Amino acid sequence: MRSLLLFFAGAACAFAQPITAGIKAGVPLTDFFNTVQTVSTSVPNRYIIGATVELRLPLGLGVEADALYRRLNYQATIANPLGGTTTDRSTANSWEFPILLKYRFPSRVVRPFVDAGVAFDTLSGLSNTVTQTLAPTPTGPYTNPALKNNTTTGFVMGAGVDIHAIVLHISPEIRYTRWTSEHFNLNGVLNSNQNQAEFLLGITF
């Protein structure tokens, strides 16, 4: 009986896996919008920041979930058929939620890893202002003419290294996401990029 209890205690310790949590920040390597430069502009906000949590599994495996934030901003000016222009200015908050299966290669201090999974991206705080020349400016409420999907999903894959520094894990990573649909599309003037690349740095405990 004592041997059986020791066996189960040892098995519980072997399979009790730590959960690490911390912050993740980085910079986009691709623009959020594709724009026609003569009529539209996108103001890039060169930062991504959020939280990360990971369940570490045996055999170098892990399951990671992130909540990442970035700010969006664009302006489009379109000529009216009867003269004058219409200017559409929009800002929004983008919240991205990747869920990834991760594999770390065997090593002591610096462990290369690869990961892949799915991501969900949703917009909040969308602000849209339309100004017209040579015509009355609409007073609203009105719908953002470029917005096609408030939420989209995508496939994610990435690679990086996990550096174990005493009690910290420092994890620089390059990550690529392919979104299944566009958030924005304004008649060829601008559209949101369905290919997204970013550099991220995670610091977890």
C-alpha positions in Angstrom: 0.0 0.0 0.0 2.8 2.4 0.9 4.6 1.7 -2.4 1.3 2.4 -4.3 0.9 5.7 -2.5 4.5 6.7 -3.3 3.9 5.8 -7.0 0.9 8.0 -7.2 2.6 10.8 -5.4 5.6 10.6 -7.8 3.3 10.5 -10.8 1.4 13.6 -9.6 4.7 15.5 -9.2 5.9 14.4 -12.6 2.7 15.5 -14.4 2.0 18.7 -12.4 3.0 21.3 -14.9 3.7 24.9 -14.1 1.6 27.8 -15.5 3.6 30.8 -16.5 2.2 34.3 -17.1 3.5 37.7 -17.9 3.5 40.4 -20.6 4.1 40.5 -24.3 5.1 43.5 -26.4 6.4 44.1 -29.8 6.2 45.9 -33.2 4.3 45.1 -36.4 6.4 44.2 -39.4 3.6 44.8 -41.8 1.0 47.6 -42.0 -2.5 47.0 -40.9 -3.9 48.8 -44.0 -3.1 48.6 -47.7 -3.8 52.1 -49.0 -3.9 54.0 -52.3 -1.4 56.7 -51.4 -2.9 59.4 -53.6 -6.3 59.3 -51.8 -5.8 57.6 -48.4 -3.3 57.3 -45.6 -2.8 55.0 -42.7 -1.1 56.3 -39.5 0.9 53.3 -38.2 1.0 52.8 -34.5 4.3 50.9 -34.1 3.5 49.0 -30.9 1.7 45.9 -29.8 1.2 45.1 -26.1 -0.7 42.6 -24.0 -0.7 39.7 -21.6 0.3 36.1 -22.1 -0.2 32.8 -20.2 1.1 29.3 -20.9 0.4 25.8 -19.6 3.7 23.8 -19.8 3.2 20.2 -20.8 5.5 17.2 -20.9 7.9 16.5 -23.8 8.6 20.2 -24.5 5.0 21.0 -25.4 2.9 23.9 -24.1 -0.4 25.7 -24.8 -0.2 29.5 -24.9 -3.0 32.1 -24.9 -2.4 35.8 -25.5 -4.4 39.0 -25.4 -2.8 41.6 -27.6 -3.8 45.3 -28.2 -2.9 47.8 -31.0 -4.4 51.1 -32.1 -5.6 51.7 -35.7 -6.0 55.0 -37.5 -6.7 55.8 -41.2 -8.0 58.7 -43.4 -9.5 58.4 -46.9 -10.5 61.2 -49.2 -12.7 60.4 -52.2 -13.8 62.8 -55.0 -17.6 63.2 -55.3 -19.0 62.8 -58.8 -20.7 66.3 -58.7 -17.6 68.0 -57.3 -15.9 68.3 -53.9 -14.6 65.5 -51.7 -15.6 63.2 -48.9 -13.1 62.6 -46.2 -13.5 59.5 -43.9 -11.4 59.5 -40.7 -11.5 56.4 -38.5 -9.8 55.1 -35.3 -10.3 51.8 -33.5 -8.8 49.4 -30.9 -7.8 46.0 -32.2 -7.9 43.1 -29.7 -6.2 39.9 -30.9 -6.5 36.6 -29.0 -4.1 33.9 -30.3 -4.3 30.3 -28.9 -1.1 28.4 -29.8 0.3 24.9 -29.4 4.1 25.3 -28.7 7.0 22.9 -28.9 10.4 23.7 -27.3 13.5 21.9 -28.6 15.7 20.3 -25.9 18.3 22.6 -24.4 19.4 23.8 -21.0 19.2 27.6 -21.0 18.3 28.8 -24.6 15.5 26.6 -26.1 14.4 27.3 -29.7 10.6 26.8 -30.2 8.0 26.8 -32.9 4.3 27.4 -32.4 1.1 27.3 -34.4 -2.6 27.8 -33.8 -5.6 30.1 -34.3 -6.3 33.7 -33.5 -9.5 35.8 -33.1 -9.4 39.6 -33.7 -12.1 42.0 -32.8 -12.5 45.8 -33.0 -13.7 48.1 -30.2 -14.1 51.8 -29.7 -14.6 52.4 -33.4 -14.8 56.2 -34.1 -15.7 57.4 -37.6 -15.9 61.0 -38.8 -17.1 62.0 -42.3 -16.5 65.5 -43.7 -17.7 66.7 -47.1 -16.8 69.8 -49.1 -19.4 71.5 -51.4 -22.1 69.5 -49.7 -23.7 69.3 -46.3 -21.7 67.2 -43.9 -23.7 64.2 -42.5 -24.6 64.5 -38.9 -25.1 60.8 -38.2 -25.6 58.4 -36.8 -24.1 56.5 -39.7 -22.2 53.3 -40.4 -18.5 53.3 -41.2 -18.5 52.7 -45.0 -15.2 50.8 -44.9 -16.1 48.4 -42.1 -16.9 44.9 -43.4 -16.2 42.6 -40.4 -16.0 43.6 -36.8 -14.5 40.2 -35.9 -12.2 37.9 -38.0 -10.3 34.7 -37.4 -6.9 33.5 -38.7 -4.2 30.9 -38.7 -1.0 31.7 -36.7 2.5 30.2 -36.8 5.8 31.5 -35.3 9.3 30.7 -34.2 11.6 32.0 -31.5 13.8 31.2 -28.5 13.0 30.8 -24.8 15.8 32.1 -22.6 15.6 31.0 -19.0 17.2 33.7 -16.9 16.9 32.7 -13.2 13.2 33.2 -12.5 12.3 34.8 -15.8 11.6 33.4 -19.2 12.5 35.9 -22.0 11.1 34.9 -25.4 11.7 36.9 -28.6 9.6 35.6 -31.5 8.7 36.3 -35.1 5.0 35.5 -35.7 2.9 35.4 -38.9 -0.9 35.4 -39.1 -3.2 34.9 -42.1 -6.6 36.3 -41.6 -9.6 34.7 -43.3 -11.4 38.0 -43.9 -10.9 41.7 -44.0 -11.9 44.1 -41.2 -12.1 47.1 -43.7 -12.5 47.5 -47.4 -13.3 50.9 -49.0 -13.9 50.5 -52.8 -10.2 49.9 -53.6 -9.1 53.1 -51.7 -7.9 51.0 -48.7 -8.3 47.6 -47.2 -7.0 45.8 -44.1 -4.1 43.5 -44.7 -4.9 39.8 -44.4 -1.2 39.0 -44.0 0.2 40.1 -40.7 3.8 39.7 -39.4 5.1 40.9 -36.1 8.1 40.8 -33.7 7.1 40.0 -30.1 9.0 39.8 -26.9 7.5 37.8 -24.0 8.6 38.1 -20.4 7.0 35.5 -18.1 7.4 34.2 -14.6 
